[in-house]
Amino acid sequence: MISADPIVEELMAPGGVFEVVSKGSIRVFKNSPKSMGSIFDQARKFGETEFLVSGDIRLSFDDIFGYADGLSLWLTKEITNIKGKTIAICMKNQPEWMIAFIAIINAGGIAVLINSRGKGETMLRAVNDTNCVYVIGDKARLDALFKEGYKGKYLSADNFPEKSNQFKAAQTESDDIACMFFTSGTTGVAKAAVITHGAFISGVMNTQMAMAVVLKKMALSYGIDVESLKSQMPQSGSLLIFPLFHTSGCSAVFMTALINGGKLVIMDKWNPDKALSLIEKEKISNFGGVPTMYWDLLRSPVFKKFDLSSLVSVSCGGQALPINLLNEIHKSFPKAFIGAGYGMTETCGAISQAVGDVYLANPSAAGQILPMFDVQITSENGNKLPIGEVGEIWVKGATLMQGYFNRPKETLASMSGDWFKTGDVGKIDNQGYLYIVDRRTDMVISGGENIYCAEIEQVLGRQKNVLAICAYGIPHERLGEALVVRLYVKNGLLEKDILNFAKKNLAKYKIPEQIIIQNKPFELNAMGKIEKNKVREIHIMQLKKKQKQNDVS
């Protein structure tokens, strides 16, 4: 554990609000609730306070829990012995998604969070792979499933039962399974990460503790106590852009707003001009997005027409902020705290983060390791490496998944005792900052030299007018692999400009063998990440096709 912050130590100390004890080799919160039902019950106290805005729909906390209890009651009657059974949620971001999530878990079921932006075939595979006994979906997703041959039981979001106050939540324990998130699948087939009640709650409490630290520091700067500060603050408002089927949308945004009495404003489809309008209209205080979204906002022709002064927190998820983008964000939102972090589906949230001055002092890092986690850098033979050396990132903590559902080999391969092997390559400095160098599976070995694609992308991304960049390797007869860099640019940036910049800023062996400029954005997954495996596959297919044509001629 790396923690030198006296406020954090005070919160985690015996008798502290977030007192920590050891459970084997893992640290846990002593007073952590045993089930998600307890977390939901804490949020019920906000009653008639507005919670959710979706288009013309505005719902209070009472509304959400009333509908959730009605659905829980219906599910327990519809599904015999529902406890421990898997039920898929397959719909876009909308109020019914959150209602279904609360209802399934309160009924004792397991919420399986399907990537609703995938094709029907992919969604059906996910439903079948997790043995779902029911699907709760919107019309578009249900139609896609039916088209692929789904014949199981389902409930449409258009036909939810009425509110109820007659439901009593099922008894569940910390080790019971609460939900399953699917990995992003950017480097292969998506797998279902099994998350227990205890792991999910630990993730929620990690977020609560991080917020408590920020509030304490703010109160100290104003010379008042925390409760006085909170009483003077307006209700926080968050723009929900990340998909709810991902841990960023579900845990970091949805659950954080729920337990803290915040307001959520849903955007089911990204539109920068609409986002700017909603920030002004709904007085949004928290905005989290990926780099492409920030570029869209800042370059919107109507950007300066809106009052965005309500924003106090802007953060980046999914990938690192290029330095040129960070500078533009800082200039455009001078009063907002800027933050970033690093986490995975398998860790149910962030394991490192930094906000404000701590982030700006070291923006190339993925934040500082959070106090409830142990992180070590490991060599290829499994030995712990010293501070500053590069290796695979291993993490240990109470939020870790139970494993990949029905994939014992993959689960075993991903673990070493209590340690989860992230597959990411990085390093740690003596201040506890974590640096992500690359995905282990995203390293190019060219002429015997290891080239980390993330480093190439970060360096070349500093070139002015580069909007998005994707580095990858392709087979090469002499080198083994050749480094390719594909870029989406503006203002007539040419290949020679990129090459000259690379020569000035990269070691000779890291200079790309091929630079490709494209005039349209990359295809992104649901989290706004470039689907690099698809880009690479298409490139290799084109090479093979060209070679075949040459052979014929």
C-alpha positions as CSV (number, residue, x, y, z in Angstrom):
1,M,0.0,0.0,0.0
2,I,1.3,3.5,-0.9
3,S,-0.3,6.2,1.1
4,A,1.4,9.2,2.6
5,D,-1.7,11.5,2.6
6,P,-2.6,12.2,6.3
7,I,-6.3,12.7,5.4
8,V,-6.4,9.2,3.8
9,E,-4.6,7.7,6.8
10,E,-7.1,9.4,9.1
11,L,-10.1,8.1,7.2
12,M,-8.6,4.5,7.1
13,A,-7.4,4.4,10.7
14,P,-9.2,2.5,13.5
15,G,-12.4,4.3,14.3
16,G,-12.2,6.2,11.0
17,V,-15.1,6.6,8.6
18,F,-13.4,4.1,6.2
19,E,-11.6,1.9,8.7
20,V,-9.6,-0.8,7.0
21,V,-8.7,-4.3,8.3
22,S,-6.9,-7.2,6.7
23,K,-8.6,-10.2,5.3
24,G,-5.8,-12.6,4.5
25,S,-3.5,-10.7,2.2
26,I,-6.3,-8.3,1.1
27,R,-7.4,-5.0,2.8
28,V,-11.1,-4.5,3.2
29,F,-13.3,-1.8,4.7
30,K,-14.3,-3.0,8.2
31,N,-17.8,-1.5,8.1
32,S,-18.6,-2.4,4.5
33,P,-22.2,-3.5,3.9
34,K,-22.6,-7.2,3.0
35,S,-24.9,-6.7,0.0
36,M,-25.7,-4.2,-2.7
37,G,-29.2,-4.1,-1.2
38,S,-27.8,-2.1,1.7
39,I,-26.2,0.4,-0.8
40,F,-29.5,0.8,-2.5
41,D,-31.3,1.3,0.8
42,Q,-28.8,4.2,1.7
43,A,-29.9,5.9,-1.5
44,R,-33.6,5.7,-0.8
45,K,-33.2,8.4,1.8
46,F,-33.0,11.0,-1.0
47,G,-36.7,10.5,-1.6
48,E,-38.3,13.1,-3.8
49,T,-34.9,14.6,-4.9
50,E,-34.5,14.6,-8.7
51,F,-32.2,11.8,-9.8
52,L,-32.6,11.1,-13.5
53,V,-33.1,13.2,-16.6
54,S,-33.6,11.5,-19.9
55,G,-35.0,13.7,-22.7
56,D,-38.4,14.9,-21.4
57,I,-38.4,12.3,-18.6
58,R,-37.5,13.5,-15.1
59,L,-37.5,10.9,-12.2
60,S,-36.8,11.2,-8.5
61,F,-35.1,8.7,-6.3
62,D,-38.5,7.6,-5.1
63,D,-39.6,7.0,-8.7
64,I,-36.6,4.9,-9.5
65,F,-36.9,2.7,-6.5
66,G,-40.6,2.4,-6.8
67,Y,-40.3,1.1,-10.4
68,A,-37.4,-1.2,-9.3
69,D,-39.4,-2.7,-6.5
70,G,-42.3,-3.3,-8.9
71,L,-39.9,-5.1,-11.3
72,S,-38.3,-7.1,-8.5
73,L,-41.7,-8.3,-7.4
74,W,-42.6,-9.3,-11.0
75,L,-39.3,-11.1,-11.5
76,T,-39.6,-13.2,-8.4
77,K,-43.1,-14.3,-9.6
78,E,-41.9,-14.9,-13.1
79,I,-38.6,-16.8,-12.4
80,T,-38.8,-19.7,-10.0
81,N,-36.0,-19.6,-7.4
82,I,-34.5,-16.5,-8.9
83,K,-31.5,-16.2,-6.4
84,G,-28.2,-16.8,-8.2
85,K,-29.8,-16.9,-11.7
86,T,-28.4,-14.8,-14.6
87,I,-30.6,-12.2,-16.2
88,A,-29.4,-10.1,-19.1
89,I,-29.8,-6.4,-19.4
90,C,-29.6,-5.6,-23.1
91,M,-30.6,-2.0,-23.9
92,K,-29.2,1.5,-24.5
93,N,-28.6,4.0,-21.7
94,Q,-32.1,4.8,-20.4
95,P,-33.9,4.9,-17.1
96,E,-35.2,1.3,-17.6
97,W,-31.6,0.1,-17.6
98,M,-30.9,1.4,-14.1
99,I,-34.3,0.2,-12.9
100,A,-33.5,-3.3,-14.2
101,F,-30.1,-3.3,-12.6
102,I,-31.4,-2.5,-9.1
103,A,-34.4,-4.8,-9.5
104,I,-32.4,-7.9,-10.6
105,I,-29.9,-7.5,-7.8
106,N,-32.5,-6.7,-5.1
107,A,-34.4,-9.8,-6.2
108,G,-31.3,-11.9,-5.6
109,G,-30.5,-12.5,-9.3
110,I,-27.3,-11.8,-11.2
111,A,-27.3,-8.8,-13.6
112,V,-25.5,-9.7,-16.8
113,L,-24.6,-6.4,-18.6
114,I,-24.6,-7.0,-22.3
115,N,-22.8,-4.7,-24.7
116,S,-25.8,-3.2,-26.4
117,R,-23.8,-1.6,-29.1
118,G,-22.6,-4.9,-30.4
119,K,-24.2,-6.8,-33.3
120,G,-27.0,-9.2,-32.7
121,E,-24.7,-12.2,-33.1
122,T,-22.4,-10.9,-30.4
123,M,-25.2,-10.1,-28.0
124,L,-26.7,-13.5,-28.4
125,R,-23.3,-15.2,-27.8
126,A,-23.0,-13.2,-24.6
127,V,-26.5,-14.1,-23.4
128,N,-25.9,-17.8,-24.1
129,D,-22.3,-17.9,-22.7
130,T,-23.7,-16.6,-19.3
131,N,-26.6,-19.0,-19.2
132,C,-29.2,-16.2,-18.9
133,V,-32.7,-17.4,-18.1
134,Y,-34.2,-14.0,-19.1
135,V,-33.4,-11.0,-21.2
136,I,-34.6,-7.5,-20.3
137,G,-34.1,-5.3,-23.4
138,D,-35.3,-2.4,-25.5
139,K,-37.1,-3.0,-28.8
140,A,-34.0,-2.5,-31.0
141,R,-31.8,-5.0,-29.1
142,L,-34.6,-7.5,-28.7
143,D,-35.3,-7.4,-32.4
144,A,-31.6,-8.0,-33.1
145,L,-31.6,-11.0,-30.8
146,F,-34.8,-12.4,-32.4
147,K,-33.2,-12.0,-35.8
148,E,-30.3,-14.2,-34.7
149,G,-32.6,-16.9,-33.4
150,Y,-33.1,-16.0,-29.7
151,K,-36.1,-18.0,-28.4
152,G,-35.8,-17.5,-24.7
153,K,-37.9,-15.5,-22.2
154,Y,-37.7,-11.7,-22.4
155,L,-39.3,-8.5,-21.0
156,S,-39.4,-5.4,-23.1
157,A,-38.5,-2.0,-21.6
158,D,-41.8,-0.8,-22.9
159,N,-43.8,-3.1,-20.7
160,F,-42.3,-2.7,-17.2
161,P,-44.7,-3.3,-14.3
162,E,-46.0,-0.5,-12.2
163,K,-44.4,0.9,-9.1
164,S,-44.6,-1.1,-5.8
165,N,-43.8,-0.5,-2.2
166,Q,-44.4,-4.2,-1.2
167,F,-41.0,-5.7,-2.1
168,K,-38.4,-6.7,0.5
169,A,-34.9,-7.3,-0.9
170,A,-33.5,-10.8,-1.0
171,Q,-30.9,-11.7,1.6
172,T,-27.5,-11.9,-0.1
173,E,-23.9,-12.1,1.2
174,S,-20.6,-10.4,0.3
175,D,-19.4,-13.5,-1.7
176,D,-22.6,-13.9,-3.7
177,I,-22.4,-12.8,-7.3
178,A,-24.0,-9.4,-8.1
179,C,-23.3,-8.9,-11.8
180,M,-21.1,-9.6,-14.8
181,F,-19.3,-7.1,-17.0
182,F,-17.9,-8.1,-20.3
183,T,-14.3,-7.1,-21.1
184,S,-13.9,-4.6,-24.0
185,G,-12.6,-7.2,-26.4
186,T,-10.1,-4.8,-28.0
187,T,-7.5,-7.6,-28.1
188,G,-9.7,-10.6,-28.5
189,V,-13.1,-12.2,-27.7
190,A,-15.0,-10.5,-24.8
191,K,-15.2,-12.5,-21.5
192,A,-17.6,-12.1,-18.7
193,A,-15.9,-10.9,-15.5
194,V,-17.8,-12.1,-12.4
195,I,-18.2,-9.4,-9.8
196,T,-19.4,-10.2,-6.3
197,H,-21.5,-8.0,-4.0
198,G,-18.4,-7.4,-1.9
199,A,-16.2,-6.5,-4.8
200,F,-18.7,-4.1,-6.2
201,I,-19.3,-2.4,-2.8
202,S,-15.6,-2.1,-2.3
203,G,-15.3,-0.3,-5.6
204,V,-18.1,2.1,-4.6
205,M,-16.5,2.7,-1.2
206,N,-13.2,3.4,-2.9
207,T,-14.9,6.2,-4.9
208,Q,-16.7,7.5,-1.7
209,M,-13.3,7.7,0.1
210,A,-11.7,9.5,-2.8
211,M,-14.5,12.0,-2.7
212,A,-14.3,12.4,1.0
213,V,-10.6,13.3,0.7
214,V,-11.4,16.0,-1.9
215,L,-14.2,17.4,0.3
216,K,-11.9,17.5,3.3
217,K,-9.2,19.3,1.4
218,M,-11.7,21.8,0.1
219,A,-13.1,22.4,3.6
220,L,-9.6,23.0,5.0
221,S,-8.9,25.5,2.3
222,Y,-12.1,27.4,3.2
223,G,-11.5,27.1,6.9
224,I,-14.8,25.3,7.6
225,D,-15.8,21.7,8.4
226,V,-16.9,19.2,5.8
227,E,-20.6,19.2,6.8
228,S,-20.8,23.0,6.5
229,L,-19.2,22.8,3.1
230,K,-21.6,20.1,1.9
231,S,-24.6,22.1,3.1
232,Q,-23.5,25.0,0.9
233,M,-22.9,23.0,-2.2
234,P,-25.6,22.5,-4.9
235,Q,-26.6,19.0,-6.0
236,S,-23.9,17.6,-8.2
237,G,-24.9,16.9,-11.8
238,S,-23.2,14.3,-14.1
239,L,-23.6,13.8,-17.8
240,L,-23.8,10.1,-18.4
241,I,-22.0,9.3,-21.7
242,F,-20.2,6.1,-20.9
243,P,-22.3,3.0,-21.5
244,L,-24.0,1.6,-18.5
245,F,-22.8,-1.9,-19.4
246,H,-19.3,-0.8,-18.7
247,T,-17.8,-0.4,-15.2
248,S,-17.1,3.3,-15.9
249,G,-20.8,4.1,-16.7
250,C,-22.3,1.7,-14.1
251,S,-20.0,2.0,-11.1
252,A,-18.1,5.3,-11.5
253,V,-21.0,7.4,-12.8
254,F,-24.4,5.7,-12.1
255,M,-23.6,4.3,-8.6
256,T,-21.6,7.3,-7.5
257,A,-24.5,9.6,-8.3
258,L,-27.0,7.2,-6.7
259,I,-25.3,6.9,-3.3
260,N,-24.4,10.6,-3.1
261,G,-27.8,12.0,-4.1
262,G,-26.5,13.4,-7.4
263,K,-28.4,14.0,-10.6
264,L,-27.7,12.0,-13.8
265,V,-28.4,13.4,-17.2
266,I,-28.5,10.7,-19.9
267,M,-27.0,11.0,-23.3
268,D,-27.7,7.7,-25.2
269,K,-25.9,8.9,-28.3
270,W,-22.9,11.2,-28.4
271,N,-23.5,14.7,-29.9
272,P,-21.1,17.5,-28.9
273,D,-23.5,20.3,-29.5
274,K,-26.2,18.5,-27.5
275,A,-23.7,17.9,-24.8
276,L,-22.8,21.6,-24.6
277,S,-26.5,22.5,-24.4
278,L,-27.2,20.0,-21.6
279,I,-24.2,21.2,-19.6
280,E,-25.6,24.7,-19.6
281,K,-29.3,23.7,-19.1
282,E,-28.8,21.1,-16.4
283,K,-25.9,22.9,-14.6
284,I,-23.7,19.8,-15.1
285,S,-20.8,19.8,-12.6
286,N,-19.0,16.5,-13.6
287,F,-18.1,15.5,-17.2
288,G,-16.2,12.4,-18.0
289,G,-15.3,11.4,-21.5
290,V,-12.6,10.0,-23.8
291,P,-10.2,12.2,-25.9
292,T,-12.3,12.1,-29.0
293,M,-15.2,13.6,-27.1
294,Y,-13.1,16.5,-25.8
295,W,-11.8,17.2,-29.2
296,D,-15.4,17.3,-30.5
297,L,-16.5,19.7,-27.7
298,L,-13.6,22.1,-28.1
299,R,-13.9,22.2,-31.9
300,S,-17.7,22.6,-31.9
301,P,-18.6,25.8,-33.8
302,V,-21.1,26.6,-31.0
303,F,-18.6,26.0,-28.1
304,K,-18.4,29.6,-27.1
305,K,-22.2,30.2,-27.2
306,F,-22.8,28.2,-24.0
307,D,-22.3,28.9,-20.3
308,L,-20.1,26.0,-19.1
309,S,-19.2,27.6,-15.7
310,S,-21.0,24.9,-13.7
311,L,-18.3,22.4,-14.6
312,V,-16.0,21.8,-11.6
313,S,-14.7,18.4,-12.6
314,V,-13.6,17.0,-16.0
315,S,-12.0,13.6,-16.4
316,C,-10.7,11.3,-19.0
317,G,-11.3,7.5,-19.2
318,G,-10.5,4.8,-21.7
319,Q,-7.1,6.2,-22.8
320,A,-4.5,8.8,-21.9
321,L,-5.0,12.5,-22.7
322,P,-2.5,13.7,-25.3
323,I,-0.5,16.7,-23.9
324,N,-1.8,19.1,-26.6
325,L,-5.4,18.2,-25.7
326,L,-4.8,18.5,-22.0
327,N,-3.5,22.0,-22.6
328,E,-6.6,22.9,-24.5
329,I,-8.9,21.5,-21.8
330,H,-7.0,23.4,-19.1
331,K,-7.3,26.6,-21.1
332,S,-11.0,26.1,-21.9
333,F,-12.0,25.1,-18.4
334,P,-9.6,27.0,-16.1
335,K,-11.8,26.5,-12.9
336,A,-12.4,22.8,-13.3
337,F,-10.4,20.0,-11.7
338,I,-8.9,17.8,-14.3
339,G,-8.4,14.2,-13.5
340,A,-7.6,10.8,-15.0
341,G,-7.1,7.3,-13.8
342,Y,-6.5,3.7,-14.7
343,G,-8.7,0.6,-14.1
344,M,-10.1,-2.4,-15.7
345,T,-13.3,-4.4,-16.0
346,E,-11.7,-7.1,-13.9
347,T,-10.9,-4.6,-11.1
348,C,-14.4,-3.1,-11.1
349,G,-13.1,0.4,-11.3
350,A,-10.0,2.5,-10.9
351,I,-6.8,1.3,-9.2
352,S,-5.0,4.6,-9.7
353,Q,-6.1,8.1,-10.2
354,A,-5.1,11.8,-9.8
355,V,-7.1,15.0,-9.8
356,G,-6.2,18.7,-10.0
357,D,-2.6,19.7,-9.1
358,V,-1.6,16.1,-8.5
359,Y,-2.6,15.2,-12.0
360,L,-1.3,18.3,-13.7
361,A,2.1,17.9,-12.0
362,N,2.5,14.5,-13.7
363,P,0.0,14.2,-16.6
364,S,2.0,11.4,-18.3
365,A,1.1,9.1,-15.4
366,A,-2.1,7.2,-14.9
367,G,-2.6,8.7,-11.5
368,Q,-1.3,7.5,-8.1
369,I,-2.1,4.0,-6.8
370,L,-5.2,4.1,-4.6
371,P,-4.6,3.1,-1.0
372,M,-6.8,0.0,-1.0
373,F,-4.7,-1.6,-3.7
374,D,-1.4,-3.3,-3.9
375,V,0.3,-3.0,-7.3
376,Q,3.6,-4.4,-8.4
377,I,5.6,-4.5,-11.6
378,T,6.6,-8.0,-12.5
379,S,9.2,-9.6,-14.8
380,E,8.4,-12.2,-17.4
381,N,9.3,-15.0,-14.9
382,G,7.0,-13.5,-12.2
383,N,9.6,-11.7,-10.1
384,K,8.8,-8.3,-8.6
385,L,10.8,-5.6,-10.2
386,P,12.3,-2.5,-8.5
387,I,10.8,1.0,-8.6
388,G,11.2,2.6,-12.0
389,E,11.6,-0.6,-14.0
390,V,9.2,-1.7,-16.7
391,G,7.2,-4.9,-16.6
392,E,3.7,-6.3,-16.4
393,I,1.3,-4.7,-13.9
394,W,-0.1,-7.0,-11.3
395,V,-2.8,-5.8,-8.9
396,K,-4.3,-7.1,-5.7
397,G,-7.4,-5.8,-3.9
398,A,-10.9,-6.3,-2.6
399,T,-12.5,-5.2,-5.9
400,L,-11.1,-8.0,-8.1
401,M,-13.4,-10.2,-10.1
402,Q,-14.1,-13.7,-8.9
403,G,-13.0,-14.9,-12.3
404,Y,-14.2,-15.2,-15.9
405,F,-17.5,-17.0,-16.1
406,N,-17.2,-20.5,-17.4
407,R,-13.6,-19.9,-18.4
408,P,-11.4,-21.7,-15.8
409,K,-8.3,-21.8,-18.1
410,E,-8.4,-18.1,-18.8
411,T,-9.1,-17.3,-15.1
412,L,-6.2,-19.5,-14.0
413,A,-3.9,-17.9,-16.5
414,S,-4.8,-14.4,-15.4
415,M,-4.1,-15.0,-11.7
416,S,-1.0,-15.7,-9.5
417,G,-2.4,-16.4,-6.0
418,D,-4.2,-13.2,-5.0
419,W,-2.6,-11.2,-7.8
420,F,-4.3,-10.4,-11.1
421,K,-2.1,-10.1,-14.1
422,T,-3.5,-7.1,-16.0
423,G,-1.6,-7.8,-19.2
424,D,-0.6,-4.1,-19.2
425,V,3.0,-3.0,-19.2
426,G,4.0,-0.2,-16.9
427,K,6.2,1.1,-14.1
428,I,5.8,2.8,-10.7
429,D,7.9,5.7,-9.4
430,N,8.8,6.4,-5.8
431,Q,5.8,8.7,-5.3
432,G,3.3,6.0,-6.2
433,Y,2.6,7.2,-9.7
434,L,1.7,4.5,-12.1
435,Y,2.7,4.8,-15.7
436,I,1.1,2.7,-18.5
437,V,3.6,1.9,-21.2
438,D,1.5,-0.5,-23.3
439,R,-0.7,-3.6,-23.5
440,R,1.5,-6.7,-23.2
441,T,-0.3,-8.0,-26.3
442,D,0.2,-4.7,-28.1
443,M,3.9,-4.7,-28.2
444,V,5.7,-4.8,-31.6
445,I,9.0,-6.8,-31.7
446,S,10.8,-5.4,-34.7
447,G,14.4,-6.5,-35.5
448,G,14.7,-7.9,-31.9
449,E,13.7,-4.6,-30.3
450,N,10.6,-4.2,-28.2
451,I,8.5,-1.2,-29.3
452,Y,5.5,-0.2,-27.1
453,C,2.7,1.1,-29.2
454,A,1.3,3.3,-26.4
455,E,4.6,5.2,-26.3
456,I,4.6,5.8,-30.1
457,E,1.0,7.0,-29.9
458,Q,1.7,9.3,-27.0
459,V,4.8,10.9,-28.7
460,L,3.4,11.3,-32.2
461,G,0.1,12.5,-30.6
462,R,1.9,15.6,-29.5
463,Q,2.2,16.7,-33.2
464,K,-0.1,19.5,-33.8
465,N,-3.3,18.7,-35.7
466,V,-3.2,14.9,-34.9
467,L,-6.7,14.1,-33.8
468,A,-6.4,10.3,-33.3
469,I,-3.6,7.8,-33.7
470,C,-3.3,4.0,-33.9
471,A,0.1,2.1,-33.8
472,Y,0.4,-1.6,-34.5
473,G,2.6,-4.3,-35.9
474,I,2.3,-6.3,-39.1
475,P,4.3,-9.3,-40.2
476,H,7.6,-8.4,-41.9
477,E,9.9,-10.9,-43.6
478,R,13.2,-9.3,-42.4
479,L,12.2,-7.6,-39.1
480,G,9.7,-10.1,-37.8
481,E,7.2,-7.3,-37.3
482,A,7.1,-3.8,-38.8
483,L,5.6,-0.8,-37.0
484,V,2.7,0.9,-38.7
485,V,1.2,4.2,-37.5
486,R,-2.2,5.2,-38.9
487,L,-3.4,8.7,-38.1
488,Y,-6.6,10.8,-38.4
489,V,-5.5,14.4,-38.9
490,K,-6.7,17.9,-39.8
491,N,-5.4,20.8,-41.8
492,G,-3.5,18.9,-44.4
493,L,-0.9,17.2,-42.2
494,L,1.2,15.0,-44.5
495,E,3.1,11.7,-44.0
496,K,6.4,13.5,-44.3
497,D,5.4,15.9,-41.5
498,I,4.8,12.9,-39.2
499,L,8.0,11.2,-40.3
500,N,10.1,14.3,-39.6
501,F,8.4,14.7,-36.2
502,A,9.1,11.0,-35.4
503,K,12.8,11.3,-36.3
504,K,13.2,14.3,-33.9
505,N,11.3,12.7,-31.0
506,L,11.9,8.9,-31.2
507,A,14.8,6.5,-31.1
508,K,15.8,5.3,-34.6
509,Y,14.4,1.8,-34.1
510,K,11.0,3.2,-33.0
511,I,10.5,5.2,-36.2
512,P,7.5,3.7,-38.1
513,E,8.2,1.6,-41.2
514,Q,4.9,2.9,-42.6
515,I,2.8,6.0,-41.9
516,I,-0.8,6.1,-43.2
517,I,-2.9,9.3,-43.1
518,Q,-6.7,8.7,-43.2
519,N,-9.4,11.3,-43.8
520,K,-12.1,9.9,-41.5
521,P,-12.3,9.0,-37.8
522,F,-11.4,5.5,-36.5
523,E,-14.1,3.0,-35.7
524,L,-14.4,3.1,-31.9
525,N,-15.8,0.6,-29.4
526,A,-18.4,1.5,-26.7
527,M,-15.7,3.1,-24.5
528,G,-14.4,5.3,-27.2
529,K,-11.2,3.2,-27.7
530,I,-9.9,2.5,-31.2
531,E,-10.6,-1.1,-32.2
532,K,-7.0,-1.7,-33.0
533,N,-7.4,-5.4,-33.6
534,K,-9.8,-4.7,-36.4
535,V,-7.6,-2.0,-37.9
536,R,-4.7,-4.4,-37.9
537,E,-6.7,-7.3,-39.3
538,I,-8.0,-5.2,-42.2
539,H,-4.5,-4.0,-43.0
540,I,-3.1,-7.6,-43.0
541,M,-6.1,-8.8,-45.2
542,Q,-5.4,-6.0,-47.7
543,L,-1.7,-7.0,-47.8
544,K,-2.6,-10.6,-48.4
545,K,-5.0,-9.6,-51.2
546,K,-2.4,-7.4,-52.8
547,Q,0.2,-10.2,-52.6
548,K,-2.3,-12.7,-54.2
549,Q,-2.9,-10.2,-57.0
550,N,0.8,-9.8,-57.6
551,D,1.3,-13.6,-57.6
552,V,-1.4,-14.0,-60.3
553,S,0.1,-11.2,-62.5
